[in-house]
Amino acid sequence: MEQTQPTMQQQQPAEPQRPQDAQPAQAQAQPEAAKRTRPRINKRRIGLVAHDNKKSQLLDWCKFNRGTLSHHELWGTGTTGAMIERELGLPVHALLSGPVGGDQEVGAMIAENRLDVLVFFWDPLQPQPHDPDVKALLRLATLWNAPYACNPSTADLLISSPLFGSDYQWTRPDVKPRDWGD
Protein backbone atom coordinates (compact mmCIF):
# COMPACT_ATOMS: atom_id res chain seq x y z
CA MET A 1 0.00 0.00 0.00
CA GLU A 2 1.18 3.41 -0.93
CA GLN A 3 1.22 6.10 1.80
CA THR A 4 0.92 9.78 1.00
CA GLN A 5 2.73 12.52 2.86
CA PRO A 6 0.51 14.91 4.76
CA THR A 7 0.28 18.36 3.23
CA MET A 8 1.30 21.51 5.10
CA GLN A 9 -2.33 22.26 5.80
CA GLN A 10 -2.73 18.84 7.42
CA GLN A 11 0.47 19.13 9.47
CA GLN A 12 -0.31 22.45 11.18
CA PRO A 13 -3.55 23.45 12.76
CA ALA A 14 -5.20 26.32 11.01
CA GLU A 15 -5.09 29.68 12.79
CA PRO A 16 -8.46 30.93 13.88
CA GLN A 17 -9.91 33.37 11.37
CA ARG A 18 -10.59 36.84 12.69
CA PRO A 19 -13.72 38.54 11.40
CA GLN A 20 -12.98 41.32 8.91
CA ASP A 21 -14.82 43.93 10.93
CA ALA A 22 -13.17 43.06 14.25
CA GLN A 23 -11.25 45.97 15.78
CA PRO A 24 -8.95 46.16 18.77
CA ALA A 25 -10.74 46.89 22.06
CA GLN A 26 -9.17 50.35 22.25
CA ALA A 27 -10.65 51.36 18.90
CA GLN A 28 -14.07 50.02 19.89
CA ALA A 29 -14.02 52.08 23.10
CA GLN A 30 -13.64 55.41 21.26
CA PRO A 31 -16.79 57.43 20.73
CA GLU A 32 -18.03 57.47 17.15
CA ALA A 33 -17.29 61.21 16.73
CA ALA A 34 -13.63 60.69 17.68
CA LYS A 35 -13.24 58.12 14.91
CA ARG A 36 -14.43 60.63 12.30
CA THR A 37 -12.24 63.59 13.29
CA ARG A 38 -9.00 64.23 11.44
CA PRO A 39 -5.75 64.30 13.39
CA ARG A 40 -4.71 67.76 14.52
CA ILE A 41 -2.65 69.56 11.91
CA ASN A 42 0.34 71.46 13.18
CA LYS A 43 0.48 74.96 11.78
CA ARG A 44 3.75 75.21 9.87
CA ARG A 45 5.50 78.46 9.00
CA ILE A 46 6.20 78.19 5.26
CA GLY A 47 8.51 80.45 3.27
CA LEU A 48 7.56 80.94 -0.40
CA VAL A 49 10.24 82.28 -2.74
CA ALA A 50 10.54 82.22 -6.53
CA HIS A 51 12.79 83.77 -9.12
CA ASP A 52 11.09 85.72 -11.92
CA ASN A 53 11.09 82.83 -14.42
CA LYS A 54 9.65 80.48 -11.76
CA LYS A 55 6.90 82.67 -10.27
CA SER A 56 4.14 81.23 -12.46
CA GLN A 57 5.28 77.70 -11.59
CA LEU A 58 5.15 78.50 -7.86
CA LEU A 59 1.74 80.14 -8.27
CA ASP A 60 0.40 77.02 -10.04
CA TRP A 61 1.81 74.86 -7.24
CA CYS A 62 0.20 77.09 -4.59
CA LYS A 63 -3.16 76.98 -6.41
CA PHE A 64 -3.03 73.19 -6.52
CA ASN A 65 -2.16 73.05 -2.79
CA ARG A 66 -4.34 75.98 -1.68
CA GLY A 67 -6.41 73.87 0.70
CA THR A 68 -3.36 72.62 2.57
CA LEU A 69 -1.57 75.98 2.52
CA SER A 70 -4.63 77.70 4.01
CA HIS A 71 -3.98 75.87 7.30
CA HIS A 72 -0.46 77.26 7.64
CA GLU A 73 1.33 80.57 8.15
CA LEU A 74 2.77 81.81 4.87
CA TRP A 75 5.76 84.11 4.36
CA GLY A 76 6.82 85.42 0.97
CA THR A 77 9.50 87.60 -0.51
CA GLY A 78 8.52 90.77 -2.38
CA THR A 79 6.57 90.21 -5.57
CA THR A 80 6.17 86.48 -4.95
CA GLY A 81 4.34 86.92 -1.66
CA ALA A 82 2.13 89.72 -3.03
CA MET A 83 1.27 87.63 -6.09
CA ILE A 84 0.26 84.59 -4.02
CA GLU A 85 -1.81 86.71 -1.65
CA ARG A 86 -3.60 88.47 -4.53
CA GLU A 87 -4.24 85.37 -6.66
CA LEU A 88 -5.16 82.92 -3.89
CA GLY A 89 -6.70 85.24 -1.33
CA LEU A 90 -4.53 83.76 1.41
CA PRO A 91 -2.69 85.98 3.88
CA VAL A 92 1.07 86.08 3.21
CA HIS A 93 3.47 87.91 5.52
CA ALA A 94 5.52 90.21 3.32
CA LEU A 95 9.30 90.26 3.33
CA LEU A 96 11.66 92.32 1.21
CA SER A 97 12.22 91.41 -2.42
CA GLY A 98 14.93 88.75 -2.78
CA PRO A 99 17.59 90.94 -4.43
CA VAL A 100 17.28 93.67 -1.80
CA GLY A 101 17.51 91.44 1.27
CA GLY A 102 14.46 89.15 1.20
CA ASP A 103 16.52 86.00 0.66
CA GLN A 104 18.66 87.00 3.64
CA GLU A 105 15.55 87.61 5.74
CA VAL A 106 14.30 84.10 4.93
CA GLY A 107 17.72 82.65 5.79
CA ALA A 108 17.73 84.49 9.12
CA MET A 109 14.24 83.18 9.90
CA ILE A 110 15.45 79.63 9.28
CA ALA A 111 18.55 80.15 11.45
CA GLU A 112 16.43 81.62 14.27
CA ASN A 113 13.88 78.77 14.02
CA ARG A 114 11.09 81.14 12.94
CA LEU A 115 10.44 79.32 9.65
CA ASP A 116 9.69 75.60 9.39
CA VAL A 117 9.63 74.88 5.66
CA LEU A 118 11.04 76.59 2.57
CA VAL A 119 9.58 76.30 -0.92
CA PHE A 120 12.07 78.09 -3.15
CA PHE A 121 11.68 77.70 -6.90
CA TRP A 122 14.95 79.13 -8.14
CA ASP A 123 16.08 79.36 -11.72
CA PRO A 124 19.28 77.37 -12.34
CA LEU A 125 19.54 78.63 -15.94
CA GLN A 126 19.34 82.36 -15.30
CA PRO A 127 22.18 84.26 -13.60
CA GLN A 128 20.96 86.29 -10.63
CA PRO A 129 22.48 89.58 -9.46
CA HIS A 130 22.02 88.36 -5.88
CA ASP A 131 23.43 84.87 -6.52
CA PRO A 132 25.54 84.94 -3.30
CA ASP A 133 22.32 85.51 -1.31
CA VAL A 134 20.64 82.57 -3.05
CA LYS A 135 23.59 80.33 -2.24
CA ALA A 136 23.59 81.55 1.37
CA LEU A 137 19.87 80.81 1.73
CA LEU A 138 20.26 77.26 0.42
CA ARG A 139 23.31 76.79 2.65
CA LEU A 140 21.39 77.90 5.76
CA ALA A 141 18.41 75.68 4.95
CA THR A 142 20.80 72.74 4.65
CA LEU A 143 22.85 73.67 7.72
CA TRP A 144 19.79 73.99 9.96
CA ASN A 145 18.20 70.82 8.53
CA ALA A 146 15.12 72.72 7.39
CA PRO A 147 12.89 70.88 4.93
CA TYR A 148 13.03 72.68 1.60
CA ALA A 149 11.94 72.10 -1.96
CA CYS A 150 13.36 73.71 -5.07
CA ASN A 151 10.95 72.29 -7.64
CA PRO A 152 7.28 71.24 -7.83
CA SER A 153 7.96 67.50 -7.58
CA THR A 154 9.90 67.83 -4.34
CA ALA A 155 7.41 70.37 -3.00
CA ASP A 156 4.55 67.93 -3.72
CA LEU A 157 6.32 65.13 -1.87
CA LEU A 158 7.14 67.43 1.06
CA ILE A 159 3.67 68.88 1.55
CA SER A 160 1.91 65.53 1.07
CA SER A 161 4.07 63.68 3.59
CA PRO A 162 2.15 62.40 6.63
CA LEU A 163 4.85 64.06 8.74
CA PHE A 164 4.01 67.52 7.35
CA GLY A 165 0.77 67.87 9.30
CA SER A 166 1.91 65.91 12.35
CA ASP A 167 3.72 66.86 15.54
CA TYR A 168 6.99 65.79 13.92
CA GLN A 169 9.90 68.09 14.76
CA TRP A 170 13.05 67.69 12.73
CA THR A 171 16.35 67.89 14.52
CA ARG A 172 18.40 71.04 14.36
CA PRO A 173 22.16 70.83 14.73
CA ASP A 174 23.73 71.81 18.01
CA VAL A 175 25.86 74.67 16.73
CA LYS A 176 28.13 75.91 19.49
CA PRO A 177 30.38 78.95 19.45
CA ARG A 178 33.85 78.20 18.19
CA ASP A 179 36.67 77.82 20.65
CA TRP A 180 39.21 80.36 19.42
CA GLY A 181 41.86 79.11 21.87
CA ASP A 182 42.23 82.37 23.81
C-alpha beads as a LAMMPS data file, in Angstrom:
LAMMPS data file: protein, C-alpha beads

182 atoms
181 bonds

1 atom types
1 bond types

-500.0 500.0 xlo xhi
-500.0 500.0 ylo yhi
-500.0 500.0 zlo zhi

Masses

1 110.0

Atoms # bond

1 1 1 0.000 0.000 0.000
2 1 1 1.176 3.413 -0.927
3 1 1 1.225 6.103 1.800
4 1 1 0.921 9.784 1.003
5 1 1 2.734 12.525 2.858
6 1 1 0.509 14.907 4.760
7 1 1 0.276 18.362 3.227
8 1 1 1.299 21.513 5.105
9 1 1 -2.330 22.260 5.801
10 1 1 -2.732 18.842 7.416
11 1 1 0.473 19.132 9.467
12 1 1 -0.307 22.454 11.177
13 1 1 -3.552 23.448 12.764
14 1 1 -5.204 26.317 11.011
15 1 1 -5.090 29.679 12.786
16 1 1 -8.461 30.930 13.885
17 1 1 -9.911 33.369 11.374
18 1 1 -10.593 36.837 12.692
19 1 1 -13.724 38.540 11.397
20 1 1 -12.977 41.317 8.910
21 1 1 -14.818 43.926 10.928
22 1 1 -13.167 43.063 14.250
23 1 1 -11.252 45.974 15.777
24 1 1 -8.952 46.161 18.773
25 1 1 -10.740 46.888 22.061
26 1 1 -9.172 50.346 22.253
27 1 1 -10.654 51.360 18.902
28 1 1 -14.072 50.022 19.889
29 1 1 -14.024 52.077 23.097
30 1 1 -13.637 55.410 21.264
31 1 1 -16.785 57.430 20.733
32 1 1 -18.028 57.467 17.146
33 1 1 -17.287 61.212 16.733
34 1 1 -13.633 60.690 17.683
35 1 1 -13.236 58.116 14.913
36 1 1 -14.425 60.627 12.295
37 1 1 -12.243 63.589 13.291
38 1 1 -9.002 64.232 11.445
39 1 1 -5.754 64.303 13.386
40 1 1 -4.706 67.765 14.524
41 1 1 -2.652 69.563 11.908
42 1 1 0.344 71.463 13.181
43 1 1 0.484 74.959 11.785
44 1 1 3.749 75.215 9.872
45 1 1 5.504 78.463 9.002
46 1 1 6.195 78.195 5.265
47 1 1 8.514 80.446 3.272
48 1 1 7.558 80.938 -0.395
49 1 1 10.238 82.283 -2.741
50 1 1 10.545 82.218 -6.532
51 1 1 12.789 83.771 -9.125
52 1 1 11.087 85.717 -11.916
53 1 1 11.085 82.833 -14.416
54 1 1 9.653 80.478 -11.758
55 1 1 6.903 82.666 -10.267
56 1 1 4.139 81.229 -12.463
57 1 1 5.280 77.700 -11.585
58 1 1 5.148 78.503 -7.858
59 1 1 1.737 80.142 -8.274
60 1 1 0.399 77.024 -10.038
61 1 1 1.809 74.857 -7.238
62 1 1 0.203 77.089 -4.594
63 1 1 -3.159 76.982 -6.408
64 1 1 -3.025 73.190 -6.521
65 1 1 -2.158 73.053 -2.787
66 1 1 -4.335 75.984 -1.678
67 1 1 -6.410 73.868 0.703
68 1 1 -3.358 72.620 2.568
69 1 1 -1.574 75.982 2.519
70 1 1 -4.634 77.695 4.007
71 1 1 -3.981 75.868 7.302
72 1 1 -0.464 77.259 7.644
73 1 1 1.326 80.567 8.154
74 1 1 2.774 81.806 4.867
75 1 1 5.757 84.108 4.364
76 1 1 6.819 85.420 0.972
77 1 1 9.496 87.596 -0.513
78 1 1 8.519 90.767 -2.381
79 1 1 6.567 90.208 -5.570
80 1 1 6.169 86.480 -4.948
81 1 1 4.340 86.925 -1.655
82 1 1 2.129 89.724 -3.032
83 1 1 1.273 87.634 -6.095
84 1 1 0.262 84.594 -4.018
85 1 1 -1.811 86.714 -1.648
86 1 1 -3.604 88.475 -4.535
87 1 1 -4.236 85.371 -6.657
88 1 1 -5.155 82.916 -3.887
89 1 1 -6.696 85.242 -1.333
90 1 1 -4.534 83.762 1.409
91 1 1 -2.686 85.980 3.884
92 1 1 1.068 86.079 3.206
93 1 1 3.468 87.907 5.524
94 1 1 5.524 90.213 3.316
95 1 1 9.297 90.265 3.332
96 1 1 11.664 92.325 1.207
97 1 1 12.221 91.413 -2.417
98 1 1 14.927 88.754 -2.784
99 1 1 17.593 90.939 -4.430
100 1 1 17.275 93.675 -1.796
101 1 1 17.512 91.441 1.266
102 1 1 14.465 89.145 1.203
103 1 1 16.524 85.999 0.665
104 1 1 18.665 86.996 3.639
105 1 1 15.546 87.610 5.744
106 1 1 14.303 84.103 4.933
107 1 1 17.723 82.654 5.791
108 1 1 17.731 84.493 9.123
109 1 1 14.241 83.180 9.899
110 1 1 15.448 79.626 9.279
111 1 1 18.550 80.150 11.451
112 1 1 16.427 81.622 14.267
113 1 1 13.882 78.769 14.024
114 1 1 11.089 81.135 12.940
115 1 1 10.435 79.316 9.653
116 1 1 9.690 75.595 9.393
117 1 1 9.634 74.881 5.661
118 1 1 11.039 76.594 2.572
119 1 1 9.580 76.298 -0.921
120 1 1 12.072 78.093 -3.152
121 1 1 11.678 77.703 -6.905
122 1 1 14.950 79.130 -8.141
123 1 1 16.083 79.360 -11.722
124 1 1 19.279 77.370 -12.341
125 1 1 19.540 78.630 -15.945
126 1 1 19.337 82.357 -15.300
127 1 1 22.177 84.263 -13.602
128 1 1 20.960 86.288 -10.629
129 1 1 22.480 89.578 -9.460
130 1 1 22.023 88.363 -5.883
131 1 1 23.430 84.866 -6.516
132 1 1 25.544 84.937 -3.296
133 1 1 22.321 85.514 -1.315
134 1 1 20.645 82.570 -3.053
135 1 1 23.592 80.333 -2.245
136 1 1 23.592 81.554 1.366
137 1 1 19.871 80.813 1.725
138 1 1 20.257 77.257 0.420
139 1 1 23.311 76.786 2.652
140 1 1 21.387 77.903 5.759
141 1 1 18.408 75.681 4.947
142 1 1 20.798 72.739 4.650
143 1 1 22.852 73.670 7.720
144 1 1 19.788 73.986 9.958
145 1 1 18.200 70.822 8.530
146 1 1 15.119 72.722 7.390
147 1 1 12.894 70.880 4.934
148 1 1 13.027 72.681 1.604
149 1 1 11.943 72.097 -1.956
150 1 1 13.362 73.714 -5.074
151 1 1 10.945 72.291 -7.640
152 1 1 7.281 71.243 -7.830
153 1 1 7.964 67.499 -7.578
154 1 1 9.900 67.830 -4.345
155 1 1 7.408 70.373 -2.995
156 1 1 4.553 67.934 -3.723
157 1 1 6.325 65.132 -1.868
158 1 1 7.142 67.426 1.058
159 1 1 3.666 68.884 1.552
160 1 1 1.907 65.534 1.071
161 1 1 4.068 63.683 3.589
162 1 1 2.148 62.400 6.630
163 1 1 4.846 64.063 8.741
164 1 1 4.015 67.518 7.347
165 1 1 0.773 67.870 9.301
166 1 1 1.906 65.914 12.347
167 1 1 3.715 66.865 15.537
168 1 1 6.992 65.792 13.919
169 1 1 9.904 68.094 14.762
170 1 1 13.055 67.685 12.726
171 1 1 16.348 67.890 14.515
172 1 1 18.404 71.044 14.364
173 1 1 22.161 70.829 14.729
174 1 1 23.732 71.811 18.005
175 1 1 25.856 74.666 16.727
176 1 1 28.131 75.907 19.491
177 1 1 30.381 78.950 19.448
178 1 1 33.849 78.203 18.185
179 1 1 36.667 77.822 20.647
180 1 1 39.209 80.356 19.423
181 1 1 41.861 79.108 21.875
182 1 1 42.229 82.365 23.814

Bonds

1 1 1 2
2 1 2 3
3 1 3 4
4 1 4 5
5 1 5 6
6 1 6 7
7 1 7 8
8 1 8 9
9 1 9 10
10 1 10 11
11 1 11 12
12 1 12 13
13 1 13 14
14 1 14 15
15 1 15 16
16 1 16 17
17 1 17 18
18 1 18 19
19 1 19 20
20 1 20 21
21 1 21 22
22 1 22 23
23 1 23 24
24 1 24 25
25 1 25 26
26 1 26 27
27 1 27 28
28 1 28 29
29 1 29 30
30 1 30 31
31 1 31 32
32 1 32 33
33 1 33 34
34 1 34 35
35 1 35 36
36 1 36 37
37 1 37 38
38 1 38 39
39 1 39 40
40 1 40 41
41 1 41 42
42 1 42 43
43 1 43 44
44 1 44 45
45 1 45 46
46 1 46 47
47 1 47 48
48 1 48 49
49 1 49 50
50 1 50 51
51 1 51 52
52 1 52 53
53 1 53 54
54 1 54 55
55 1 55 56
56 1 56 57
57 1 57 58
58 1 58 59
59 1 59 60
60 1 60 61
61 1 61 62
62 1 62 63
63 1 63 64
64 1 64 65
65 1 65 66
66 1 66 67
67 1 67 68
68 1 68 69
69 1 69 70
70 1 70 71
71 1 71 72
72 1 72 73
73 1 73 74
74 1 74 75
75 1 75 76
76 1 76 77
77 1 77 78
78 1 78 79
79 1 79 80
80 1 80 81
81 1 81 82
82 1 82 83
83 1 83 84
84 1 84 85
85 1 85 86
86 1 86 87
87 1 87 88
88 1 88 89
89 1 89 90
90 1 90 91
91 1 91 92
92 1 92 93
93 1 93 94
94 1 94 95
95 1 95 96
96 1 96 97
97 1 97 98
98 1 98 99
99 1 99 100
100 1 100 101
101 1 101 102
102 1 102 103
103 1 103 104
104 1 104 105
105 1 105 106
106 1 106 107
107 1 107 108
108 1 108 109
109 1 109 110
110 1 110 111
111 1 111 112
112 1 112 113
113 1 113 114
114 1 114 115
115 1 115 116
116 1 116 117
117 1 117 118
118 1 118 119
119 1 119 120
120 1 120 121
121 1 121 122
122 1 122 123
123 1 123 124
124 1 124 125
125 1 125 126
126 1 126 127
127 1 127 128
128 1 128 129
129 1 129 130
130 1 130 131
131 1 131 132
132 1 132 133
133 1 133 134
134 1 134 135
135 1 135 136
136 1 136 137
137 1 137 138
138 1 138 139
139 1 139 140
140 1 140 141
141 1 141 142
142 1 142 143
143 1 143 144
144 1 144 145
145 1 145 146
146 1 146 147
147 1 147 148
148 1 148 149
149 1 149 150
150 1 150 151
151 1 151 152
152 1 152 153
153 1 153 154
154 1 154 155
155 1 155 156
156 1 156 157
157 1 157 158
158 1 158 159
159 1 159 160
160 1 160 161
161 1 161 162
162 1 162 163
163 1 163 164
164 1 164 165
165 1 165 166
166 1 166 167
167 1 167 168
168 1 168 169
169 1 169 170
170 1 170 171
171 1 171 172
172 1 172 173
173 1 173 174
174 1 174 175
175 1 175 176
176 1 176 177
177 1 177 178
178 1 178 179
179 1 179 180
180 1 180 181
181 1 181 182
